[in-house]
Amino acid sequence: MSSTLLAFCGAALVLAMIPGPSTAVIVRQALRGGRRAALATIAANELGLLFWASVAALGATALVAASEVAYDALRLAGAAVLIVLGVQSILGRRRAGAAGSEAREPAAGGWSAFRIGLLTILANPKAAVFAASFLPQFVPTGAPTLPALLLLSLVWVAVDTAWYLALVLLLGRLQAAMAGDRVRRTLEAVSGVILVALGVRMVLERP
């Protein structure tokens, strides 16, 4: 069991490190609202991940995978969220540049960041479908399936949280080392372009 759990932790860490919608949104919120917004976004993301993992443990995500209508509805909703967030970041950088180098957008509130993070993860059908295929691979032979899946879900969330906390800490240090709002706005614009690209890709992809 210990070797299986260790292998699962390694796999979960690799998954967390692969850039995707959650990473892009967390970085975007950190740049726009600072550490408070980033932490709220992480908390929401992990709550959503726990939801999808728990639902997968109960077998309900098979409904999402089997229903083209449900999958497409989630896919298009998630794409819209990413594109809107990306456009806001791009336009926010331009407005700040036009207003002058000293202009700075007010920091996003924690609740607003939490809502954005939760909406992003819950409107990502790939997270739902992937959870249903990822977790069962690490259930030890002979172990009670449901308790094992729920335990793996909690471990997955813990590993995911640890990675994103480390990422936000690193991002904060990079921001402190780089001078001025211009760098922050440039990074924000880059994150906006990435979000739009992820949203467009989500629109074009099929189940």
N, C-alpha and C positions, 0 to 999 in steps of 0.2 A: 504493500500500500504506500509506503514512504517513497519508494522509487517512482511509482506512478504519479504521486502528488508532486514530486520534484520535477518530473518531466512535464507535467501539466503547467506548473509555474513557469518553466522555461518557455513553453509554447505560448502561454498567455502574455508573457513579457514581449516576445517577438511580435505578437499581434498588436500589442499596444504601441510598439515602436514604429509600426508601419503607418505612415501618414495617411489620414483619411478625413472624413467630414468632422469627426469629433476633435481631432487634433487641430484642424484649421479653425474651428469655432473657438476652441479654448485659447489658442494663440491670439485670435482676433479680439476676444474679450479682454485678455491680459493687456494688449496694446491700447485698447480704448478705455478700459476702466480700472486698470491696475490689478494688484494682487487680490483685492476683495472680489472684484468681478470674476476673475479667473477661478478663485476657489468656489464661488457660487456655481459657476458653469461646470466645474469638475464634479461637485456634489450632485448636480442635476443629471449629468451624464452617467454617473455611476448608479444613481437611482434607476435611470432608464435601462441601463445594462442589466442591473439586478432583476428588473421587471421582465425583460426579454429572456434572461437565463432561467428564471423561475417558471415562466410560461412554457419555455422549451422543456423543462424538466417534467412538466405536467402533460406535455405532448400537444399543447394548443397551437404552437407555431406551425404545425403541419397544415393547419387551416389556411394560414397566410401563404404558405408555399403552394398549396393546392388550388387556391382561388386566384385566378388571374385578375379579377376585379379588385380584390382586396390588396393584392401586391401592387397593382398599378396605381391605386388610390394613394397608398403610402408612398410609393416611389415619386409620384408627381408632387405630393405635398412636401416631401423632404427636399426635392429639387427646388421648389419654390422658396422654401426657407433659406437654403444655401445661396441662391441667386440674389434674393433680397438683401441678405446680410452682406454679401460681397459687393453689391452695388452701393450700399450705404457706406461701406468702408472706402471704396474708391471715390465717391462723391464727397465724403467727409474730408479726405485728404486734399481734394481740389479746393473745397470751400476754405479750409484752414490756410492753404497756400495763398488764396486770393485775399484773405483777410490780413495776412501778414505773418511773419515768423513767430510772433508772440501769441497769436491766437491759439487757444487750446479748447477742444471740445470738453464739456462737462463730463466727469466720470460717470459711467453707467452704474445704476444702483444694483445692489446685490440681488434683489428680487427679479429685476428685469433680466439680469444675466442668468439667473436660475431658470427662468421661463424659456429663454433662448436655448440653453443647454438641454433642457428636458424635451423641448419640441424637436430639436435636431435629432436626438437619439430615438425618440418614439416614432418619428416619421421616416426612419431608415429601415426599410423592409429587409435589407441585406443583413442587418444586425439580428433580426428575428429569425430569418432562415438559417443564418450561420450558426447561431446558438444551438439550434436543434441538431445540427450535424457535428458540431465541434465537441460539445460536452460528452456525449455518449462514448466517444473513442477512449476516454480516460476512466471509465467506470471499471474497477477491478473485477475480474472474473469471480462470480459467486457472491459479490457484495450486493446488498439491497439496493435496487436501482434508484428509487426516488430519493432516499437519504443521501446516497452518493452524489447524485446530480445536484442536489441542493447545496451540499458541502462544496462541490466544485464551483458552483455559482458564486458562493461567498469568497472563495479563494480567488477566482477570476476578477471579481470586483476589487479585492484588496490589492492584487498585483497591478491592475489597471490604474487604480488611484495612486499608488506609489510612483508609477511612471509619470503620470501627469503632474503630480506635485513636484517631482524632480525637474520636469520640463519647465514649469512655471518659475521655479527658483532660478534655473539657468537663464531663462529669458529675462528675468528681473535683473540679474547681474550683468547681462549683456547690454541691457538698456542703460544701466547706471554707468557702464564703461564707455558708452557711445554718447557723444555730446549732442544736446539740443533736441528740440521737437521735430526737426526736419527728418532725422533718422527714424523717429517713431512713426511719423506720418508716411514715410517711404515704406517701412515694414508693414504698416497697416494697409497701404495700397496693394502691396504684394499679396498679403493675406486675402484681400478682397478679390483680386484676380484669381487666386487659387480656389476660393469659395465658388465663384461664378463658374469656373471650369469644372469643378466637382458637381455642381448643380446641373450643368449642361450634360455632363457624362451620365448622370443619373437619369435624365430625361431620355437619353438615347439608348441606354442599356435595356436589355430584355431579361425576364426571369431565367 
